[in-house]
Amino acid sequence: MGSLVSVLNKRKHGSWVLFTGLLIGQSSAQRDYIVMASRTPPKEETHGNTFDKDWITEHARQVSRMLPGGLSVLGVFLITEADAKDTQTTLRQLVFSVENLICSERLWNPEDDDVTDCVTLHINSKTRKTVCRTFDVKDPKSMAKPADWKYQSGLCSSWVSVSCCSNVNIYFPLPTGQNTPEKMENCIKEELQIWAKQIETGVTLIDGKMFSDDAELTTGQKRNAKQAYTVQLLISPSEHRVNDVVQKCGGSVSIRGAIHSRAYVHSNKPKAKLAEKLLKRDIISTLATRVHMVLEEFVTAGGQNINVGGDLLVPRRIFCPVKGRSPVCVCDYQFSDEGPSEAAVRLKEMLDLDAAEEDIDTSQENVTITTSDIKAEPQPEQIEEASPQRNNYIGVVMASAVALLATAASLLYLNDV
């Protein structure tokens, strides 16, 4: 998947071929920067002249999880012998479907200055003519707007990177009753949204300095020089449990460990405010992604009711450059029983990226996040034996004490580990 082509559907008798995939990069108010074009993996059972929107959309969701801060799925491309006007409706439906699914997993809140235009690119395989359009995906009635498509070499060679290694220690109770994966997901999502709000409102220090919103990161630096910054994030303690009452719970979940977050900013006068926003969103997204992955493992295992004790290893984050020695990287998540070869296969399949094992950086997270104490409500036939374990309570006294201690400390300091 190294170029703008991917065979999804093909007639055995005839020359018509359909190619499709995702455009990955970074948006700005003036222009979009496309750094990768990833083909949609072929679906073996697809036959004839069909267009599997769900398959393409699911591919976009998986790819979105593998992108660090500053990179996102900006749109879709299509290569076919058909005229551009005959594919506009299809591309419009597809780009809206992709955006809606990706947004459904986001825990961070959009801002007014976020770019909401998504890109569609049609290439006629006969004439080589390209037609690029954008749609405002926040407007269901949005009409196509023409856009220029230009090729540029070394596009991301001088992008700025910001990174942060943060400690995470989140604990919360589960409701009583049978804790299915769906029920757990809703509960965990609510708690993570509270945590995400703390991250969004936190104060950042970039290389130990506080920048104003309109300050440029590279001011006074040599132009086109490689720039990498380390960020420290200061967050205020959460007080959302201060007014809680004593409550019965059916188990608990804790998420703890250290996560490495990273974001990239295009080199056209990169602003500190943008770098901060993209990095915070990456902190939130990488944790949420791993929680989704663990819950999906439960569903894949086929069990409707969860009854797990002890620690559950959550995959660590690894990185790989998009091309050669490019400073811009994509990421993957590696379970403890996997090696670089499995990651290389996924990078090829999902991102169309030919990655050598030695190019994959596995050193950024030496401490793995874990989830623990995921317990289910005992089944009816087990109630008599397990009844002493059911009366788990979370008290306001302990919660208040923790809140007061955190307040006295004034700030939680998420620093390099």
Stockholm file with secondary structure:
# STOCKHOLM 1.0

chainA/1-417         MGSLVSVLNKRKHGSWVLFTGLLIGQSSAQRDYIVMASRTPPKEETHGNTFDKDWITEHARQVSRMLPGGLSVLGVFLITEADAKDTQTTLRQLVFSVENLICSERLWNPEDDDVTDCVTLHINSKTRKTVCRTFDVKDPKSMAKPADWKYQSGLCSSWVSVSCCSNVNIYFPLPTGQNTPEKMENCIKEELQIWAKQIETGVTLIDGKMFSDDAELTTGQKRNAKQAYTVQLLISPSEHRVNDVVQKCGGSVSIRGAIHSRAYVHSNKPKAKLAEKLLKRDIISTLATRVHMVLEEFVTAGGQNINVGGDLLVPRRIFCPVKGRSPVCVCDYQFSDEGPSEAAVRLKEMLDLDAAEEDIDTSQENVTITTSDIKAEPQPEQIEEASPQRNNYIGVVMASAVALLATAASLLYLNDV
#=GR chainA/1-417 SS CCSSCCEEEECSSSSCEEEEEEEEEEECSSCEEEEEEEECCCCTTCCSSCCCHHHHHHHHHHHHHTCCBTCEEEEEEEEESSCHHHHHHHHHHHHHHHHHHHHTTCCSCCCTTCCCEEEEEEEETTTCCEEEEEEETTCTTCCCEEECCCCCTTTTTTCEEEEEEEEEEEEEEECSSCCCHHHHHHHHHHHHHHHHHHHHTCEEEETTBCCCTTCBTTTTSCTTCCEEEEEEEEECCCCTTTTCCCEEESEEEEEEEEEEEEEEECSSSCBHHHHHHHHHHHHHHHHHHHHHHHHHHHHHHTCSSCCCCSEEECCEEEEEESSTTCSCEEEEEECTTCCHHHHHHHHHHHHCCCCCGGGCBCCSCSSCCEEECCCCCCCGGGHHHHHHHHCEEECHHHHHHHHHHHHHHCCEEECCC
#=GC SS_cons         CCSSCCEEEECSSSSCEEEEEEEEEEECSSCEEEEEEEECCCCTTCCSSCCCHHHHHHHHHHHHHTCCBTCEEEEEEEEESSCHHHHHHHHHHHHHHHHHHHHTTCCSCCCTTCCCEEEEEEEETTTCCEEEEEEETTCTTCCCEEECCCCCTTTTTTCEEEEEEEEEEEEEEECSSCCCHHHHHHHHHHHHHHHHHHHHTCEEEETTBCCCTTCBTTTTSCTTCCEEEEEEEEECCCCTTTTCCCEEESEEEEEEEEEEEEEEECSSSCBHHHHHHHHHHHHHHHHHHHHHHHHHHHHHHTCSSCCCCSEEECCEEEEEESSTTCSCEEEEEECTTCCHHHHHHHHHHHHCCCCCGGGCBCCSCSSCCEEECCCCCCCGGGHHHHHHHHCEEECHHHHHHHHHHHHHHCCEEECCC
//
